[in-house]
Amino acid sequence: MTTRLFRVFPWLPDAQTPDRPGHPLYVSPTQGAGRIDGPDRYRVLYASTSEVGAIGERFGDLEEWSDAMFVVPSLVGGTRALAEYSLDDPLLDLDDAKALLDRELRPSRVVTRDRGTTQRWARAIFDEGRWAGVSWWSFWNPDWVSCGTWAVDRLELVSVAPLADRIDAVHEARDVLARPWRERR
């Protein structure tokens, strides 16, 4: 079964290889504080199964939204973009009660902000050797599915679009999260 994944990322159109910042498959070598990170064992690319979910996850902590969100000051010439990927390998669905029961994992431990806890269960799932990553419900909206895959090398890039070109999806996520939009002056 193919899974479609979406990710908001700082895009640099000239970044031609995944080891370059700004490439759609780039994962920073210093990344390690995320929910399922295991930097000593694997890299993780975080995504969502919907455009709106990816946008909501990326900007959910902002109290006010504007087109300033599209700017990436730390990446000269970069802009925020929305990438679509396909993955033919299975993700473990942690919104499935049986998956949780089989691992003696409580739902509250899936979305806890305690990264030591989440990284422990993620390593155990990685060690099963059956999964390309995991999916769970979004902290911001349980109808959104968040994912992390350690099979970054098996992702197929489908498309990339500047986030400004996906403004309808941006506003849909903003509406779901009840965030005001501020026009730049």
C-alpha positions as CSV (number, residue, x, y, z in Angstrom):
1,M,0.0,0.0,0.0
2,T,1.4,3.4,-1.0
3,T,1.1,6.2,1.6
4,R,1.1,9.8,0.5
5,L,3.0,12.1,2.8
6,F,3.3,15.9,2.9
7,R,5.9,18.1,4.6
8,V,6.5,21.8,5.0
9,F,10.2,22.5,4.8
10,P,12.7,25.3,4.0
11,W,13.2,24.9,0.2
12,L,16.2,26.0,-1.8
13,P,15.5,25.1,-5.5
14,D,19.2,24.9,-6.2
15,A,19.8,22.1,-3.5
16,Q,20.2,19.1,-5.8
17,T,21.1,16.4,-3.3
18,P,19.4,15.2,0.0
19,D,22.5,16.0,2.0
20,R,22.1,19.8,1.2
21,P,19.9,22.1,3.3
22,G,16.9,23.1,1.3
23,H,16.5,19.8,-0.5
24,P,13.0,18.2,0.0
25,L,14.6,15.0,1.5
26,Y,17.1,16.9,3.7
27,V,17.1,15.9,7.4
28,S,19.5,17.9,9.5
29,P,22.3,15.8,11.1
30,T,21.8,17.8,14.3
31,Q,18.1,16.8,14.5
32,G,17.4,14.7,17.6
33,A,14.8,16.3,19.8
34,G,11.7,15.2,17.9
35,R,9.0,12.8,19.0
36,I,10.6,9.6,17.4
37,D,14.2,10.8,16.8
38,G,17.0,8.3,17.3
39,P,20.0,10.2,15.9
40,D,22.5,7.6,16.9
41,R,20.5,4.9,15.0
42,Y,18.4,6.5,12.3
43,R,17.2,9.8,10.7
44,V,13.6,10.8,10.8
45,L,11.6,12.8,8.3
46,Y,8.4,14.1,9.8
47,A,5.3,14.6,7.7
48,S,1.5,14.4,7.6
49,T,-0.9,12.4,5.4
50,S,-2.6,15.7,4.3
51,E,-1.4,19.1,3.1
52,V,-3.5,20.9,5.7
53,G,-2.1,18.6,8.5
54,A,1.5,19.3,7.4
55,I,0.8,23.1,7.4
56,G,-1.0,22.9,10.8
57,E,1.8,20.9,12.4
58,R,4.5,23.3,11.1
59,F,2.8,26.6,12.2
60,G,0.4,25.5,14.9
61,D,2.4,27.1,17.7
62,L,2.1,30.6,16.1
63,E,-0.6,32.7,17.6
64,E,-0.9,34.8,14.4
65,W,-0.3,33.8,10.8
66,S,0.9,35.9,7.9
67,D,2.8,35.4,4.7
68,A,5.9,36.1,6.7
69,M,5.8,32.4,7.6
70,F,6.9,31.7,4.1
71,V,10.3,33.3,4.6
72,V,13.3,31.3,5.7
73,P,15.9,33.9,7.0
74,S,18.4,31.2,7.8
75,L,18.5,29.9,4.2
76,V,19.6,32.6,1.8
77,G,17.3,32.3,-1.3
78,G,15.1,29.8,0.4
79,T,11.3,29.8,0.9
80,R,8.9,27.5,2.7
81,A,7.5,24.9,0.5
82,L,5.1,21.9,0.6
83,A,6.5,18.6,-0.6
84,E,4.5,15.5,-1.5
85,Y,6.1,12.1,-1.2
86,S,5.0,8.5,-1.7
87,L,6.1,5.7,0.5
88,D,5.5,2.0,-0.4
89,D,6.6,0.6,2.9
90,P,4.3,0.3,5.9
91,L,4.0,2.8,8.8
92,L,2.8,1.4,12.1
93,D,-0.6,3.1,12.9
94,L,-0.5,4.1,16.5
95,D,-4.1,5.3,16.3
96,D,-5.0,1.5,16.1
97,A,-5.8,0.1,19.5
98,K,-4.4,-3.3,18.6
99,A,-1.0,-1.7,17.7
100,L,-0.9,0.0,21.1
101,L,-2.1,-3.1,23.0
102,D,0.5,-5.3,21.3
103,R,3.2,-2.9,22.5
104,E,1.7,-2.2,25.9
105,L,1.7,1.5,24.9
106,R,-0.9,3.9,26.3
107,P,-2.4,6.5,24.0
108,S,-1.2,9.3,26.4
109,R,2.4,8.0,25.9
110,V,2.1,8.5,22.2
111,V,1.5,12.2,22.3
112,T,3.3,13.1,25.5
113,R,5.7,16.0,25.3
114,D,8.3,13.9,27.2
115,R,10.7,13.1,24.4
116,G,12.5,10.5,26.4
117,T,9.3,8.5,26.6
118,T,8.4,8.8,22.9
119,Q,11.9,8.1,21.7
120,R,12.0,4.9,23.8
121,W,8.9,3.5,22.2
122,A,10.0,4.7,18.8
123,R,13.3,2.8,19.1
124,A,11.5,-0.4,20.2
125,I,9.3,-0.1,17.1
126,F,12.3,0.6,14.9
127,D,14.0,-2.5,16.3
128,E,11.0,-4.6,15.2
129,G,12.4,-4.2,11.7
130,R,8.9,-4.4,10.1
131,W,8.0,-0.7,9.8
132,A,9.2,2.3,7.8
133,G,8.1,4.5,10.6
134,V,5.0,5.3,12.6
135,S,1.8,7.4,12.4
136,W,-0.3,9.0,15.1
137,W,-2.9,11.6,15.6
138,S,-1.8,15.3,15.5
139,F,-1.4,17.2,18.7
140,W,-3.2,20.1,17.0
141,N,-6.2,18.3,15.5
142,P,-6.8,14.5,16.0
143,D,-8.3,14.3,12.5
144,W,-4.8,15.1,11.1
145,V,-2.4,12.2,10.9
146,S,1.2,12.9,11.8
147,C,4.0,10.6,10.7
148,G,7.7,10.0,11.1
149,T,9.6,7.8,8.8
150,W,13.1,6.5,9.2
151,A,13.0,5.1,5.6
152,V,14.0,8.5,4.2
153,D,16.0,6.8,1.5
154,R,12.9,5.0,0.3
155,L,10.7,8.1,0.0
156,E,9.8,9.1,-3.6
157,L,9.5,12.8,-4.1
158,V,6.3,13.5,-6.0
159,S,6.1,17.3,-6.1
160,V,7.3,20.5,-4.5
161,A,5.4,23.8,-4.5
162,P,6.2,27.1,-2.7
163,L,3.8,27.4,0.2
164,A,2.6,30.7,-1.2
165,D,1.2,28.7,-4.1
166,R,-0.8,26.6,-1.6
167,I,-2.5,29.5,0.1
168,D,-5.9,27.8,0.2
169,A,-4.5,24.9,2.2
170,V,-2.7,27.4,4.5
171,H,-6.0,29.2,5.2
172,E,-7.8,25.9,5.7
173,A,-5.2,25.0,8.4
174,R,-5.4,28.4,9.9
175,D,-9.2,28.2,10.1
176,V,-9.1,24.8,11.8
177,L,-6.7,26.2,14.4
178,A,-8.6,29.4,14.7
179,R,-5.6,31.6,14.0
180,P,-5.9,35.2,12.8
181,W,-4.3,36.2,9.5
182,R,-2.3,39.4,9.6
183,E,-1.7,41.3,6.4
184,R,1.9,42.6,6.0
185,R,2.2,46.3,5.7
